[in-house]
Amino acid sequence: MSASGAEQAVDALDGESVMATAVKNGVPGIIGECGGNASCATCHVWVRDEFLSLVGEPGEMEDDLLDLGVGDRRAGSRLSCQITCTPELDGLTVDVPPEQA
């Protein structure tokens, strides 16, 4: 769901990051300034509860970026560049924080 509240469904390729998929499809609020290198936090999303166990926990570097670079960190906060699309994640829904719009 975008920061404006509009939902946008996109098709993803297995092995591609959620960030790359979002940028390719023009999802508002997902910028990915660093190109997916986990160094900018401009692809912050909130993973919905039903997918939290499937995407796993953030790594140490991602966790630090979320602490320092994100205004509204939540339990489901992740950098979308660090989530790889897999068949198990079919239907994954993430929300874009409003301050990224």
Chimera marker file (.cmm) of the C-alpha trace (Angstrom):
<marker_set name="trace">
<marker id="1" x="0.000" y="0.000" z="0.000" r="1" g="1" b="0" radius="0.5"/>
<marker id="2" x="1.356" y="3.408" z="-0.879" r="1" g="1" b="0" radius="0.5"/>
<marker id="3" x="1.734" y="6.308" z="1.499" r="1" g="1" b="0" radius="0.5"/>
<marker id="4" x="-1.488" y="7.758" z="0.077" r="1" g="1" b="0" radius="0.5"/>
<marker id="5" x="-3.389" y="4.596" z="1.009" r="1" g="1" b="0" radius="0.5"/>
<marker id="6" x="-3.742" y="3.301" z="-2.554" r="1" g="1" b="0" radius="0.5"/>
<marker id="7" x="-2.902" y="-0.335" z="-3.158" r="1" g="1" b="0" radius="0.5"/>
<marker id="8" x="-0.800" y="-1.320" z="-6.145" r="1" g="1" b="0" radius="0.5"/>
<marker id="9" x="-0.306" y="-4.930" z="-7.184" r="1" g="1" b="0" radius="0.5"/>
<marker id="10" x="2.865" y="-5.763" z="-9.108" r="1" g="1" b="0" radius="0.5"/>
<marker id="11" x="4.410" y="-8.934" z="-10.468" r="1" g="1" b="0" radius="0.5"/>
<marker id="12" x="7.843" y="-9.833" z="-9.146" r="1" g="1" b="0" radius="0.5"/>
<marker id="13" x="10.580" y="-12.058" z="-10.479" r="1" g="1" b="0" radius="0.5"/>
<marker id="14" x="11.959" y="-14.771" z="-8.209" r="1" g="1" b="0" radius="0.5"/>
<marker id="15" x="15.310" y="-13.653" z="-6.830" r="1" g="1" b="0" radius="0.5"/>
<marker id="16" x="14.643" y="-9.946" z="-7.350" r="1" g="1" b="0" radius="0.5"/>
<marker id="17" x="14.398" y="-7.653" z="-4.334" r="1" g="1" b="0" radius="0.5"/>
<marker id="18" x="11.134" y="-6.083" z="-3.298" r="1" g="1" b="0" radius="0.5"/>
<marker id="19" x="12.823" y="-2.676" z="-3.770" r="1" g="1" b="0" radius="0.5"/>
<marker id="20" x="13.885" y="-3.416" z="-7.368" r="1" g="1" b="0" radius="0.5"/>
<marker id="21" x="10.392" y="-4.678" z="-8.147" r="1" g="1" b="0" radius="0.5"/>
<marker id="22" x="8.808" y="-1.573" z="-6.624" r="1" g="1" b="0" radius="0.5"/>
<marker id="23" x="11.134" y="0.838" z="-8.453" r="1" g="1" b="0" radius="0.5"/>
<marker id="24" x="10.585" y="-0.960" z="-11.781" r="1" g="1" b="0" radius="0.5"/>
<marker id="25" x="6.847" y="-0.646" z="-11.291" r="1" g="1" b="0" radius="0.5"/>
<marker id="26" x="6.824" y="2.970" z="-10.112" r="1" g="1" b="0" radius="0.5"/>
<marker id="27" x="5.588" y="2.316" z="-6.591" r="1" g="1" b="0" radius="0.5"/>
<marker id="28" x="5.458" y="5.763" z="-4.929" r="1" g="1" b="0" radius="0.5"/>
<marker id="29" x="7.710" y="6.236" z="-1.906" r="1" g="1" b="0" radius="0.5"/>
<marker id="30" x="10.228" y="3.503" z="-2.754" r="1" g="1" b="0" radius="0.5"/>
<marker id="31" x="13.298" y="5.308" z="-4.040" r="1" g="1" b="0" radius="0.5"/>
<marker id="32" x="16.262" y="3.027" z="-3.418" r="1" g="1" b="0" radius="0.5"/>
<marker id="33" x="18.897" y="5.748" z="-3.751" r="1" g="1" b="0" radius="0.5"/>
<marker id="34" x="21.743" y="3.352" z="-2.948" r="1" g="1" b="0" radius="0.5"/>
<marker id="35" x="20.639" y="0.841" z="-5.567" r="1" g="1" b="0" radius="0.5"/>
<marker id="36" x="19.909" y="-1.888" z="-3.060" r="1" g="1" b="0" radius="0.5"/>
<marker id="37" x="23.154" y="-1.827" z="-1.102" r="1" g="1" b="0" radius="0.5"/>
<marker id="38" x="21.516" y="-1.337" z="2.309" r="1" g="1" b="0" radius="0.5"/>
<marker id="39" x="23.105" y="2.047" z="2.868" r="1" g="1" b="0" radius="0.5"/>
<marker id="40" x="20.349" y="4.658" z="2.631" r="1" g="1" b="0" radius="0.5"/>
<marker id="41" x="16.982" y="3.469" z="4.063" r="1" g="1" b="0" radius="0.5"/>
<marker id="42" x="15.015" y="5.111" z="1.210" r="1" g="1" b="0" radius="0.5"/>
<marker id="43" x="13.211" y="1.827" z="0.598" r="1" g="1" b="0" radius="0.5"/>
<marker id="44" x="11.790" y="1.406" z="4.102" r="1" g="1" b="0" radius="0.5"/>
<marker id="45" x="8.528" y="-0.534" z="4.233" r="1" g="1" b="0" radius="0.5"/>
<marker id="46" x="6.288" y="-2.057" z="6.866" r="1" g="1" b="0" radius="0.5"/>
<marker id="47" x="5.793" y="-5.757" z="6.236" r="1" g="1" b="0" radius="0.5"/>
<marker id="48" x="2.313" y="-6.884" z="7.187" r="1" g="1" b="0" radius="0.5"/>
<marker id="49" x="2.036" y="-9.258" z="10.142" r="1" g="1" b="0" radius="0.5"/>
<marker id="50" x="1.085" y="-12.347" z="8.140" r="1" g="1" b="0" radius="0.5"/>
<marker id="51" x="4.405" y="-12.167" z="6.243" r="1" g="1" b="0" radius="0.5"/>
<marker id="52" x="6.791" y="-11.292" z="9.082" r="1" g="1" b="0" radius="0.5"/>
<marker id="53" x="7.933" y="-14.845" z="9.728" r="1" g="1" b="0" radius="0.5"/>
<marker id="54" x="8.464" y="-15.439" z="5.992" r="1" g="1" b="0" radius="0.5"/>
<marker id="55" x="10.697" y="-12.404" z="5.400" r="1" g="1" b="0" radius="0.5"/>
<marker id="56" x="12.738" y="-13.003" z="8.541" r="1" g="1" b="0" radius="0.5"/>
<marker id="57" x="14.534" y="-10.564" z="10.778" r="1" g="1" b="0" radius="0.5"/>
<marker id="58" x="16.746" y="-7.737" z="9.537" r="1" g="1" b="0" radius="0.5"/>
<marker id="59" x="20.489" y="-8.325" z="9.564" r="1" g="1" b="0" radius="0.5"/>
<marker id="60" x="22.791" y="-6.222" z="11.744" r="1" g="1" b="0" radius="0.5"/>
<marker id="61" x="23.539" y="-3.545" z="9.123" r="1" g="1" b="0" radius="0.5"/>
<marker id="62" x="19.880" y="-3.283" z="8.141" r="1" g="1" b="0" radius="0.5"/>
<marker id="63" x="18.872" y="-3.068" z="11.791" r="1" g="1" b="0" radius="0.5"/>
<marker id="64" x="21.295" y="-0.166" z="12.326" r="1" g="1" b="0" radius="0.5"/>
<marker id="65" x="19.957" y="1.681" z="9.277" r="1" g="1" b="0" radius="0.5"/>
<marker id="66" x="16.401" y="1.204" z="10.468" r="1" g="1" b="0" radius="0.5"/>
<marker id="67" x="17.349" y="2.615" z="13.877" r="1" g="1" b="0" radius="0.5"/>
<marker id="68" x="19.148" y="5.650" z="12.470" r="1" g="1" b="0" radius="0.5"/>
<marker id="69" x="17.425" y="6.416" z="9.192" r="1" g="1" b="0" radius="0.5"/>
<marker id="70" x="13.757" y="5.723" z="9.733" r="1" g="1" b="0" radius="0.5"/>
<marker id="71" x="11.313" y="8.083" z="11.394" r="1" g="1" b="0" radius="0.5"/>
<marker id="72" x="8.600" y="5.589" z="12.295" r="1" g="1" b="0" radius="0.5"/>
<marker id="73" x="10.191" y="2.210" z="12.910" r="1" g="1" b="0" radius="0.5"/>
<marker id="74" x="7.736" y="-0.560" z="13.683" r="1" g="1" b="0" radius="0.5"/>
<marker id="75" x="7.932" y="-4.284" z="14.367" r="1" g="1" b="0" radius="0.5"/>
<marker id="76" x="7.493" y="-4.976" z="10.630" r="1" g="1" b="0" radius="0.5"/>
<marker id="77" x="10.012" y="-2.379" z="9.454" r="1" g="1" b="0" radius="0.5"/>
<marker id="78" x="12.369" y="-3.671" z="6.792" r="1" g="1" b="0" radius="0.5"/>
<marker id="79" x="14.445" y="-2.263" z="3.978" r="1" g="1" b="0" radius="0.5"/>
<marker id="80" x="12.753" y="-3.612" z="0.875" r="1" g="1" b="0" radius="0.5"/>
<marker id="81" x="16.154" y="-4.027" z="-0.812" r="1" g="1" b="0" radius="0.5"/>
<marker id="82" x="16.883" y="-6.758" z="1.734" r="1" g="1" b="0" radius="0.5"/>
<marker id="83" x="13.771" y="-8.829" z="1.007" r="1" g="1" b="0" radius="0.5"/>
<marker id="84" x="14.201" y="-11.270" z="-1.863" r="1" g="1" b="0" radius="0.5"/>
<marker id="85" x="11.105" y="-12.302" z="-3.794" r="1" g="1" b="0" radius="0.5"/>
<marker id="86" x="10.454" y="-16.039" z="-3.597" r="1" g="1" b="0" radius="0.5"/>
<marker id="87" x="7.443" y="-18.237" z="-4.370" r="1" g="1" b="0" radius="0.5"/>
<marker id="88" x="6.786" y="-18.421" z="-0.614" r="1" g="1" b="0" radius="0.5"/>
<marker id="89" x="6.272" y="-14.656" z="-0.596" r="1" g="1" b="0" radius="0.5"/>
<marker id="90" x="3.569" y="-14.732" z="-3.281" r="1" g="1" b="0" radius="0.5"/>
<marker id="91" x="0.986" y="-12.183" z="-2.175" r="1" g="1" b="0" radius="0.5"/>
<marker id="92" x="3.432" y="-10.252" z="0.013" r="1" g="1" b="0" radius="0.5"/>
<marker id="93" x="1.928" y="-6.918" z="1.025" r="1" g="1" b="0" radius="0.5"/>
<marker id="94" x="4.019" y="-4.085" z="2.390" r="1" g="1" b="0" radius="0.5"/>
<marker id="95" x="3.039" y="-0.569" z="3.376" r="1" g="1" b="0" radius="0.5"/>
<marker id="96" x="5.042" y="2.550" z="2.521" r="1" g="1" b="0" radius="0.5"/>
<marker id="97" x="5.376" y="5.017" z="5.395" r="1" g="1" b="0" radius="0.5"/>
<marker id="98" x="3.570" y="8.321" z="4.688" r="1" g="1" b="0" radius="0.5"/>
<marker id="99" x="6.712" y="10.415" z="5.213" r="1" g="1" b="0" radius="0.5"/>
<marker id="100" x="8.262" y="8.748" z="2.150" r="1" g="1" b="0" radius="0.5"/>
<marker id="101" x="5.529" y="9.930" z="-0.214" r="1" g="1" b="0" radius="0.5"/>
<link id1="1" id2="2" r="1" g="1" b="0" radius="0.2"/>
<link id1="2" id2="3" r="1" g="1" b="0" radius="0.2"/>
<link id1="3" id2="4" r="1" g="1" b="0" radius="0.2"/>
<link id1="4" id2="5" r="1" g="1" b="0" radius="0.2"/>
<link id1="5" id2="6" r="1" g="1" b="0" radius="0.2"/>
<link id1="6" id2="7" r="1" g="1" b="0" radius="0.2"/>
<link id1="7" id2="8" r="1" g="1" b="0" radius="0.2"/>
<link id1="8" id2="9" r="1" g="1" b="0" radius="0.2"/>
<link id1="9" id2="10" r="1" g="1" b="0" radius="0.2"/>
<link id1="10" id2="11" r="1" g="1" b="0" radius="0.2"/>
<link id1="11" id2="12" r="1" g="1" b="0" radius="0.2"/>
<link id1="12" id2="13" r="1" g="1" b="0" radius="0.2"/>
<link id1="13" id2="14" r="1" g="1" b="0" radius="0.2"/>
<link id1="14" id2="15" r="1" g="1" b="0" radius="0.2"/>
<link id1="15" id2="16" r="1" g="1" b="0" radius="0.2"/>
<link id1="16" id2="17" r="1" g="1" b="0" radius="0.2"/>
<link id1="17" id2="18" r="1" g="1" b="0" radius="0.2"/>
<link id1="18" id2="19" r="1" g="1" b="0" radius="0.2"/>
<link id1="19" id2="20" r="1" g="1" b="0" radius="0.2"/>
<link id1="20" id2="21" r="1" g="1" b="0" radius="0.2"/>
<link id1="21" id2="22" r="1" g="1" b="0" radius="0.2"/>
<link id1="22" id2="23" r="1" g="1" b="0" radius="0.2"/>
<link id1="23" id2="24" r="1" g="1" b="0" radius="0.2"/>
<link id1="24" id2="25" r="1" g="1" b="0" radius="0.2"/>
<link id1="25" id2="26" r="1" g="1" b="0" radius="0.2"/>
<link id1="26" id2="27" r="1" g="1" b="0" radius="0.2"/>
<link id1="27" id2="28" r="1" g="1" b="0" radius="0.2"/>
<link id1="28" id2="29" r="1" g="1" b="0" radius="0.2"/>
<link id1="29" id2="30" r="1" g="1" b="0" radius="0.2"/>
<link id1="30" id2="31" r="1" g="1" b="0" radius="0.2"/>
<link id1="31" id2="32" r="1" g="1" b="0" radius="0.2"/>
<link id1="32" id2="33" r="1" g="1" b="0" radius="0.2"/>
<link id1="33" id2="34" r="1" g="1" b="0" radius="0.2"/>
<link id1="34" id2="35" r="1" g="1" b="0" radius="0.2"/>
<link id1="35" id2="36" r="1" g="1" b="0" radius="0.2"/>
<link id1="36" id2="37" r="1" g="1" b="0" radius="0.2"/>
<link id1="37" id2="38" r="1" g="1" b="0" radius="0.2"/>
<link id1="38" id2="39" r="1" g="1" b="0" radius="0.2"/>
<link id1="39" id2="40" r="1" g="1" b="0" radius="0.2"/>
<link id1="40" id2="41" r="1" g="1" b="0" radius="0.2"/>
<link id1="41" id2="42" r="1" g="1" b="0" radius="0.2"/>
<link id1="42" id2="43" r="1" g="1" b="0" radius="0.2"/>
<link id1="43" id2="44" r="1" g="1" b="0" radius="0.2"/>
<link id1="44" id2="45" r="1" g="1" b="0" radius="0.2"/>
<link id1="45" id2="46" r="1" g="1" b="0" radius="0.2"/>
<link id1="46" id2="47" r="1" g="1" b="0" radius="0.2"/>
<link id1="47" id2="48" r="1" g="1" b="0" radius="0.2"/>
<link id1="48" id2="49" r="1" g="1" b="0" radius="0.2"/>
<link id1="49" id2="50" r="1" g="1" b="0" radius="0.2"/>
<link id1="50" id2="51" r="1" g="1" b="0" radius="0.2"/>
<link id1="51" id2="52" r="1" g="1" b="0" radius="0.2"/>
<link id1="52" id2="53" r="1" g="1" b="0" radius="0.2"/>
<link id1="53" id2="54" r="1" g="1" b="0" radius="0.2"/>
<link id1="54" id2="55" r="1" g="1" b="0" radius="0.2"/>
<link id1="55" id2="56" r="1" g="1" b="0" radius="0.2"/>
<link id1="56" id2="57" r="1" g="1" b="0" radius="0.2"/>
<link id1="57" id2="58" r="1" g="1" b="0" radius="0.2"/>
<link id1="58" id2="59" r="1" g="1" b="0" radius="0.2"/>
<link id1="59" id2="60" r="1" g="1" b="0" radius="0.2"/>
<link id1="60" id2="61" r="1" g="1" b="0" radius="0.2"/>
<link id1="61" id2="62" r="1" g="1" b="0" radius="0.2"/>
<link id1="62" id2="63" r="1" g="1" b="0" radius="0.2"/>
<link id1="63" id2="64" r="1" g="1" b="0" radius="0.2"/>
<link id1="64" id2="65" r="1" g="1" b="0" radius="0.2"/>
<link id1="65" id2="66" r="1" g="1" b="0" radius="0.2"/>
<link id1="66" id2="67" r="1" g="1" b="0" radius="0.2"/>
<link id1="67" id2="68" r="1" g="1" b="0" radius="0.2"/>
<link id1="68" id2="69" r="1" g="1" b="0" radius="0.2"/>
<link id1="69" id2="70" r="1" g="1" b="0" radius="0.2"/>
<link id1="70" id2="71" r="1" g="1" b="0" radius="0.2"/>
<link id1="71" id2="72" r="1" g="1" b="0" radius="0.2"/>
<link id1="72" id2="73" r="1" g="1" b="0" radius="0.2"/>
<link id1="73" id2="74" r="1" g="1" b="0" radius="0.2"/>
<link id1="74" id2="75" r="1" g="1" b="0" radius="0.2"/>
<link id1="75" id2="76" r="1" g="1" b="0" radius="0.2"/>
<link id1="76" id2="77" r="1" g="1" b="0" radius="0.2"/>
<link id1="77" id2="78" r="1" g="1" b="0" radius="0.2"/>
<link id1="78" id2="79" r="1" g="1" b="0" radius="0.2"/>
<link id1="79" id2="80" r="1" g="1" b="0" radius="0.2"/>
<link id1="80" id2="81" r="1" g="1" b="0" radius="0.2"/>
<link id1="81" id2="82" r="1" g="1" b="0" radius="0.2"/>
<link id1="82" id2="83" r="1" g="1" b="0" radius="0.2"/>
<link id1="83" id2="84" r="1" g="1" b="0" radius="0.2"/>
<link id1="84" id2="85" r="1" g="1" b="0" radius="0.2"/>
<link id1="85" id2="86" r="1" g="1" b="0" radius="0.2"/>
<link id1="86" id2="87" r="1" g="1" b="0" radius="0.2"/>
<link id1="87" id2="88" r="1" g="1" b="0" radius="0.2"/>
<link id1="88" id2="89" r="1" g="1" b="0" radius="0.2"/>
<link id1="89" id2="90" r="1" g="1" b="0" radius="0.2"/>
<link id1="90" id2="91" r="1" g="1" b="0" radius="0.2"/>
<link id1="91" id2="92" r="1" g="1" b="0" radius="0.2"/>
<link id1="92" id2="93" r="1" g="1" b="0" radius="0.2"/>
<link id1="93" id2="94" r="1" g="1" b="0" radius="0.2"/>
<link id1="94" id2="95" r="1" g="1" b="0" radius="0.2"/>
<link id1="95" id2="96" r="1" g="1" b="0" radius="0.2"/>
<link id1="96" id2="97" r="1" g="1" b="0" radius="0.2"/>
<link id1="97" id2="98" r="1" g="1" b="0" radius="0.2"/>
<link id1="98" id2="99" r="1" g="1" b="0" radius="0.2"/>
<link id1="99" id2="100" r="1" g="1" b="0" radius="0.2"/>
<link id1="100" id2="101" r="1" g="1" b="0" radius="0.2"/>
</marker_set>
